[in-house]
Amino acid sequence: MSSCDHVVLMAAYNAAMNGKLYSAAASLPAAELMRDRQAFFGSIFGTLNHLLAGDIVWLKRFSEHPADFPALRAMASIAKPANLRDLLRKDLAELLELRLQLDSIISEWAGQVREPDLAHVLRYQNSQGIQQKRFGPLTAHFFNHQTHHRGQTTTLLFQAGVDVGSTDLLDHIPNQNAM
């Protein structure tokens, strides 16, 4: 599997897992979604919100890549959160609407990434100052960040009595025919 195929696989896995999380979350009353569960981002809703905030920050950075990925032009109309705890929407339905929009952008962008793009050194600023890192490892971080916080969310959901089911990437890797 090429590095570009891996980006596409991760985008598809990301969208599928987000669908499972939101479906599971929708089975709970709003008060349970908002309940402080002593997690890093407080509640199930807070953790789902953080995933969106992080995705927006990274996609806006990725839109500065000289490849000028057409899919990322849509990020110009999405406001960057002031911090990673800013509540982006007031309820799960509105959060889901934004999640679906971002997952669509991510999937389209993933199909536009080419091998030379992954070698580019992307310059961006974060809370620690100016960073310059290769784009390939940054995309790995982007997807790993999502997986990390979805893992937290599945734990919070499980503690609330909702089983999300399998979240294994392995289930999304295509089988290969034996030679």
C-alpha positions, 0 to 999 in steps of 0.5 A: 500500500502506498503512502497515498493509499494509506491516507485514503484508507485512514480518511475512510476509517475516520468517517466510518468510526465517526459515524459509529460514535455519533450513532452511539452518542445519539442513543443517549439523552442530551444531559448524559452527553453533557455530563462531566465524566472527569475526562480530559474534555469533560463530557462525551459532547466535549470530547466530540467537540474537541475532535472537530476543533482539532480537525479544523485547526489541522485542515486549515494548516494543511490548506497552506500546503503549496499543492493547494488541495481543492478540497481544502478550499472549503476550509476558508468558510469554517471559522478556526476555534480560538482554542481546542475547548471552544464549543463549536455547536450547541447540540449533537445534531449541529455537531454531527452536521459539522462532523459530516461536512469535515469528514467529506472534506477529509475524504475528498482531500485524501484522494488529492494527496500525491506522494511528492506532497507528503515529502513537503515541509509544512511551516505552521505556528502552534502554541510552541511557535513556528514549526516546520515538519514533513507533511507525511508525518503530520497527516499521520498525526492528524489521523492518530489524534482522531483515533486517540480521542475516539478511543476516549469517547468509546470509553466514555460511551461504554461507561454510559452503557453504550457499546460502540462495537469494534473500532479496529482499523483492521476491519477496514483494511481490504483483504488481498487475494493470495498469489 
